[in-house]
Amino acid sequence: MKKSLFKFLLSFAAMAFIVSCTSDDNGPTPDDDDPVATCSDNIQNGDETGVDCGGSCNACPEPPVELSGDVTEDTELDASNDYTLTGAYIVRAGASLTIPAGTVIKASGGTAAFIGVERGAQIFINGTAAAPVVMTSDAASPAQGDWGGLVIAGDAPTNKGVDVTTEVGELTYGGSTADDNSGSITYLRVEYTGATFSNDKEFNGVSLFGVGSGTTFEYVQSYNGGDDGIEFFGGTVDGNYLVSIGSGDDSIDFADGWTGSGSNWYIANGAKAGIEGSNNGDNGDATPVTTTTLSNITVVGPTSDEGALFFKEGGGNFTIDNFYVSNAVVGINMTETDAQAATRIEAGDLAITNIQFADTPEGFLATSYTGANQSFYTEGVATGAGNGAASPDWASGWTIGLDNSGSTQENLAGEVTGDVELDASVEYFLTGAFIVREGGSLTIPAGTTIKASGGTAAFIGVERGAQIFINGTAAAPVVMTSSSETPAQGDWGGLVIAGDAPTNKGVDVTTEVGELTYGGNTADDDSGSITYLRVEYTGATFSNDKEFNGVSLFGVGSGTTFEYVQSYNGGDDGIEFFGGTVNGNYLVSIGSGDDSIDFADGWAGNGSFWYIAGGAKAGIEGSNNGDDGDATPVTTTTLSNITVVGPVTEGALFFKEGGGNFTITNFYTSGVDLGINVTGTDAEAAARIEADALSINPIQFDATAMGFLNTNYAGANLDFFTVGDNDGAGAGAAQPDWAADWTVGIE
């Protein structure tokens, strides 16, 4: 026994000696029984509790918390956890699920994975703009249809009945509790939803079945869902501040007697309709009828031919205001076979105001509806969800996939009822009557271009009591012109302004074109300010007696600024004053199809620095009243610094229809065959000449045409004009300095 112990101790000593010698030969080595944690070598070592984590390294991440099964008691998630949704996760009646700001849930499993909220249950999604709740795909390369979506069932009425089963999720919904409360959902983003059972059975991003008005549903986005982004199946819940981007079917859909309202919706790049609104797919007359008020809506295409709005399956009672549509093939769509929807349109149940179409593609239709009632929509200037086609401010921080570039082209038509300002970076297309109504204002900044088409249907009107502010500059005038590739006189109407100043046509008279009311007793009436404006190819014609001018001023008051304005190649008169008291300074009219500048009906304004050339008839036509040459107030004006370059066919000045009281100084003419024209049968005009009511001093007749007459007036008083040299508008027949840069066509 002792010998064996001795042998063991001897062997141990020998081993210790060998190890000692080895250590001495190779230097010090770490103790293999106590390795050091590296935290970076993809090996668990030292005091690490996981691979490169724990112990003296950073804490190891918690494994994802799996969500599936039933929630049967009040449950709150933790935003610091990672969650995976691997199956149906359903909040049962009587229970609630609370999801705090910043929580992310990643789903996999196709149709098997969805979050459901049973009737009688509640969900509280408490995201914020800085920390939204996100439900998304768990795939490394996520795609539409990776998982189901969020399905909420409530007890509010629908026209599908009571105790109905949801299309997906097998939940029961529908009842009679209009104010049913399924919880609160704010700042939620769902991504890559829309898993498909079949063509007729697919998940939406968020589906609300019979959800009641006690529920809050706002600041919600669907992103790249495989079917509809957000859909309301009946119920009474409102939906505000909603975003749908890249949906595989309709972007936002409502049906089955939904009676909630919606505001501030931003929709882009859906595969089918921007908004699909219907009553009932089985019975278009089912009750309760889908009834909603929508406002501040943007739909950005491209969309299919299903339209920015598809009024479908009986439609319903929709009131929509401030609707901005960009790059859509069809604005408002309705199928010809939908008799119930057509009946509702004819009954006025679809009313859309201030819808604006932008970036319209070739073949665009404002509506596919061909029934008798085409007034169910009214165009106007819209901001939509806030910034037209660009991302609205309220979507900042919590949404993805929105474009901030906005539209480069917008249509103008309809009415302006508030204060509207255009954007010089946008190219505008005038497609119909665009009227600023009483109490409203339209501001057009320097450099803005408006291109018009539509003949007599296309004009800009300013109602009495409204204002227009055209703020051009010499370097950047405002231009209103034709949209034709080969523009010509009469391609569109023109600019028509109605005021409340006196005229000798009376009070509350209707404008010759545009059907506006004008005339009153406010001499200093203010219709706004117009500076550095050029109108081109105006003068669309109804008949020989009814044509648009380039700019028509009906009873416009002296509180209005009107200067640095040109008419170019208009089909009728270039600029015409119908009564009123407004002054007109620094005016240019080139190539008018009738008279170049015309004033009548008791105009009592003054004018200076007018340059006129190439008009078909009179350079200036000045008259009192076509029906009564002695009507009062009598046209009375002082003009100075005037150039008229011929040829003309009715004189440099046509003193007509009673003429009026004119004092003209520094009047230069060139290339005319007749200076001052007075017809032999115009007794009232002749009486005024004999009474010295017409005084021109000096007038110069330069480079006169063959057969020239200084005047054809044959009365006794031929001293009403005095010939003398002058420079007219500033440079004789040449372009005056003040017309540089902003005018065209002056030779």
Steps between C-alpha positions, in 0.01 A plus 500: 500500500780738597702391195208576267453847653873570456483402134200731441672798661815435295302491178317824586829677573643388165197633314526832680866525401421435134222765496734746672768444242253542215376830646850625534576412139194676348436796730187564710161366377146573620336266738285275276261451789414878499479621131448872424168625349579646152148635423585491127626159379163332439586249777353488848795527738609656827203620703280542190152359553440488125707538187690828542245628752423491869743506788757774444366553141182678402185337625361226283181595312182348623360245259194622305169457675267289290143622456228251416186357653237682702510806724242438770603761756627856486849480350765761432803446279844647573661722234846383610421144388520357151177331401434238236149421378492138386129427502158640576519730803144582604376728776187334631184671625547668837878526464726778375839523333715811549797562270723790609683749278804363322394135505598293194324173415648286221269247340540184297266225399288642217126466562559332836657812652270789589388704799127486568280695739175326582170683541490612862879513526725804474839589359701808599782585262672800656761601244637849455637688201851445632439138601222336300391143557618291204358165388712364219642193330769284658641406159853598399351619169148612595222503241128559471300222660763378748237495774137580559437831670296658777132398518260676739138392552242722666131522588401801288239473221579380148274421206631142499292419807566403860742234625675471167835325457799701386640426156829401664576405859165328571385769742137597564397862442201728452235615742310811602751683719591801288744636759665165566857539627770264371778711651739755357750473215742788439831514316499146363682379189421159350733367230498210249155378596237346273561124514265327258268205532348553154416782258188570705647452845799708603615690804516879486755707687236597755142369480229661712180293512205678662731711715319770698545873538631459856822372344786734414666422166751754378859538385506156341704392196486193282821445302538251214201289592394225261130591495323815620697723732219589741138390473185591693228231488202692631517648846513860616865556589671808355836474326729802506861553393523177303775404256501218247807445282554225244189291558450202273130575454305807616677740733212587734167324469170546679176310453207320664331806648801675649376827653821639637685802367857549387745784467863538399561189291818466296498222240766412244595227255215259561444239232129570453268770638636769725175491696232240443170602652202268473175413671459124473638254247187282512236772521583858401188622683574326832454706816648670687644664190870583501508868597815702554656843495861506385733798490863577426574202280802438274521218248825467306522256211571332284165336560318251282187596309310436824561864583605722786148432632301192398131562579391138503228248582234759570752753628321685775471853631845659473598862559864567414688830514861599428586196289840509325563244224836460329593273208172310487358354179145560625389740770160363603411155372165327482407194296217538250314199638479635855141623493477576871816711493372691196170567674684648797711725280190628323340562841797710612624246754858532378630857543867581448622857535846642439644201321822581318667283237878516459759329279222360285617226260399471136142382467402633844131506590368712785219245530384192317140569601290585194167576662309828487633643827853613425496764772555256786861616512642852498863566425706747699840551656565232759772429751375149564663341801702816551761545230330377186691202361790550740521341840284685755666649804297285738651183347854597594699267723275194522427403139717354223488501119353848450630730228569863582546616141139603438337558162657688213170553317157587635163568341303814576122506477201557724483752781719680752306575817783567745846649470703299248857551386648321201858371483732630229685166491184324380382511139125565502245389241176695482239247386176686574352802668708594806313759704603682815178538693395792721711509815775289346839598365743353251869584517724415204872545570767622261604249236178298503383357166141397437424311176140492386286288271129464446397806298216696659482257793843599629541839668601652831228705665508727805159558651389832644621504859791264423863589436786389279866576566727443202848573629720473194827681447681623190740206532227247583158603367190293557402342166155371405519331163375218278590138568487416130817391324395737219336786691260738326264786574191383686648186658347599835295776660704743704500682833167653608477725808173633641486787748258727686598836346250709298423441133237651271357154439341503844538304822517121534559445131617169353835488324500437126700180563545299816154568646632715785309786664659845502428869552422696815582822679843428649734715292808386695405132492806275530519186286867443583823575318622391156858572402722346232242274342505370143192333351539318168267340239180606677172605340297180468176578316137420571374715211592818313347702783627292789873440536757498776764771511851446629414684823149633566442740790130544583428776750841463660579766760789738554621303802625239254853514357520418127835559335769329296250281319528363145253330270668304219318356197154511652203417281291804599601816687827485688393690813157652563360720777121474544429799723665517838766732632818289493810653340701312241870578465784340304272293277598312184274349236654316205317318220141530623229363272276801561584824685824511695383693808135586547315700766128573531191511721600799710860407573645775719853375545819636348776339296862565425775324306307282257681322218275359227595323175358264242133517600244409235266795557538813717815562700283653774121486499348747745124521537230597744213253458398287203131534578492863611784736410383743769483249785651611829748492654670599178828332408765743620873441482842657479750304291870573455804352335325283244648317199289339225688319222294400198366380279153565641165484325288715734749768596765553762214633715135416437284758681178302504145464635489841659871499573536686826732751663856410392820693559797339325859620504816369338324277244733339245377306195694321228389321185132584531268606221256679732581692817170582674189320384146634559205356309276753324188363668625527859315817603591478869871460421485796260327715759777429748771588248327827426484563875878440531451181701772333291845659526820345357826692528744417358442212260767387253427317175821323404566280192140540390338239276368562150179702496563632851247728671574662833123484570182420312296726727315749276361736763585865555743454787825364360708652776444208737844362410841664466775338299843495659801275549513277809634165610167338595550209737867587532681416178256584222431185296782309669473296815496725807749426774227413749380216272837320502524136610137426589324562166509313168434594138619862498714551193 
